[in-house]
Amino acid sequence: MRKIPTNLRKSPPGKSSPGKAELPLDLAGPHVTQGAASQNRLYQALCHAIVGGIVKPGEPLPPSRALAKQTGFRRNAVTTAYERLIADGFAVATTGSGTFVAARIPAQAGAPRKTRIMIEPPQHSALSLGCTHIDARALQRFRAFAGRRLRAFGPEHLHYGDPRGSSELRAAIADHLLSARGLRCDPDQIMLASGTLHALRIVLGAILKPGDQVWCEDPGYPAARRAIEHCGYRPVSVPVDASGMRVAKGRASAPTARAAYVTPSHQFPLGVQMSMPRRLELLDWAKDAGAFVFEDDYDSEFRYDGAPLLSLAGIDHLRRVIYMGTFAKTLFPGLRIGYCALPEQLVGPVTAARAALDRFPATLMEGAVADMLNSGAFAANLRKSRKLYRDARDVLASTLAAASEGELTVPVPSQGLHLVARLAPSTDPLVAAEAKAAAGVGGWLLAETYHRAAPLSGFVLGFSGHPVLQLVASAEQLAKAALAALRARRKTSKGAHAPPRPMRIGTA
Ligand SMILES: Cc1ncc(COP(=O)(O)O)c(C=O)c1O
């Protein structure tokens, strides 16, 4: 540590200062950015001395000439540092008498204080949802496209842009929706956002008033429900059966809701597909109520058996349905690019709401994603990952069923990147919670996706983006832990004859 003794003699007019014999300035501590300009280092060292009480409020700072001499810095650097101290409220200048530490110094320290708030980043442990695998060749092409786009950085990146995002990417998405989902829409009806939840919030903000009701599937996607609640709307739990959301129940409990959020192609988490009669029933309700339906089509690109189904928005011709898609699964979550296709009458209000919220999306990666779609690299990556995920799904389902000695029922999903493994319906959901904790794996408890409906005991497990050997090992661990938890429970209940306890577990 380099300490510079500094003599302090002068006091402000009319004030007698105790006067320090010297002002030790620490120019080598962590509060000083080494390599920064000399005036900045001096400023940081002086701030540190003031905030640390080494020189007290009202006490004089050394004359600039003296400090320059003692520190070896140019006098210019000292006066610039003093000017900044004065501008930031740490010091005051008195004509003819010099510079003094301010009577009240600003609360903040020169260097940022380490926050004590701990935010846990999401875990990517075995069987976690939300992991994807991007093929090495696809990643290489993405890097090349992104590099080329950065090198061709032009006026469209330097100015404010269209609140809906790049027209080039919107056109590429419109082509993709037509070929992959049979959804015909004009690129002008598409808005880019940083993921599904972002798109959901923007559109809700444009069409709903605080307190409006929104139907949500129960069980359902907890993150969407949270987003709806967070924005001040009222989620209404509508139960789900083998045909999807039970529209009649929704009509009975909240007929005048303003919107519904559904995952019709692959219900999250149960994986059921909404039947055609239910789809038509839902669209009829939306028409009668003047409501809108949010179709979250989060994993349709990963269909393993049979042709992809027509989207709800395709059946409705984008009249009352807002279609939402994401590149978080087809490419990778860190990209933060999702999109929605809007009914024509919503384009104006949603664009205005977007402009008022965050103006427009970041443009730099949009071109590279458009290149992925237009070049065929996106489709090639999908073909490869679909095969990989199908194999991962089969391995996970068969290992869970075998290692649990049949205690876990594991329907093999025909779509998507997760599966549900259920214990017998009468099992206390706490058994699953105990097993998951004992196995130390990721994924969710099935109960975490329920809100009002009685939760089933089981797990929601991701199979994408995990190495096969890890999938097998963690599936075995979880199945064995489930067996052990079941046996322990049977042993205690044999003695006590306790009925299974109903429980609610907070959503993740
Ligand atoms: C049901 C559902 N919708 C959407 C998403 C994607 O959300 P985002 O695009 O905000 O990353 C996920 C991700 O796991 C999901 O499970």
The ligand as an SDF file (V2000), in Angstrom:
LIG
                    3D

 16 16  0  0  0  0  0  0  0  0999 V2000
  -45.0210  -23.3590  -21.0320 C   0  0  0  0  0  0  0  0  0  0  0  0
  -43.8470  -22.5460  -21.4500 C   0  0  0  0  0  0  0  0  0  0  0  0
  -44.0390  -21.4640  -22.2130 N   0  0  0  0  0  0  0  0  0  0  0  0
  -43.0000  -20.7010  -22.6260 C   0  0  0  0  0  0  0  0  0  0  0  0
  -41.7120  -20.9960  -22.2750 C   0  0  0  0  0  0  0  0  0  0  0  0
  -40.5820  -20.1490  -22.7980 C   0  0  0  0  0  0  0  0  0  0  0  0
  -40.5230  -18.9430  -22.1670 O   0  0  0  0  0  0  0  0  0  0  0  0
  -39.5070  -17.7980  -22.6540 P   0  0  0  0  0  0  0  0  0  0  0  0
  -39.6700  -17.6270  -24.1290 O   0  0  0  0  0  0  0  0  0  0  0  0
  -39.9820  -16.6080  -21.8870 O   0  0  0  0  0  0  0  0  0  0  0  0
  -38.1440  -18.2340  -22.2890 O   0  0  0  0  0  0  0  0  0  0  0  0
  -41.4490  -22.0900  -21.4690 C   0  0  0  0  0  0  0  0  0  0  0  0
  -40.0750  -22.3710  -21.0580 C   0  0  0  0  0  0  0  0  0  0  0  0
  -39.7360  -23.2660  -20.3610 O   0  0  0  0  0  0  0  0  0  0  0  0
  -42.5470  -22.8930  -21.0480 C   0  0  0  0  0  0  0  0  0  0  0  0
  -42.3530  -23.9780  -20.2890 O   0  0  0  0  0  0  0  0  0  0  0  0
  1  2  1  0
  2  3  1  0
  2 15  2  0
  3  4  2  0
  4  5  1  0
  5  6  1  0
  5 12  2  0
  6  7  1  0
  7  8  1  0
  8  9  2  0
  8 10  1  0
  8 11  1  0
 12 13  1  0
 12 15  1  0
 13 14  2  0
 15 16  1  0
M  END
$$$$
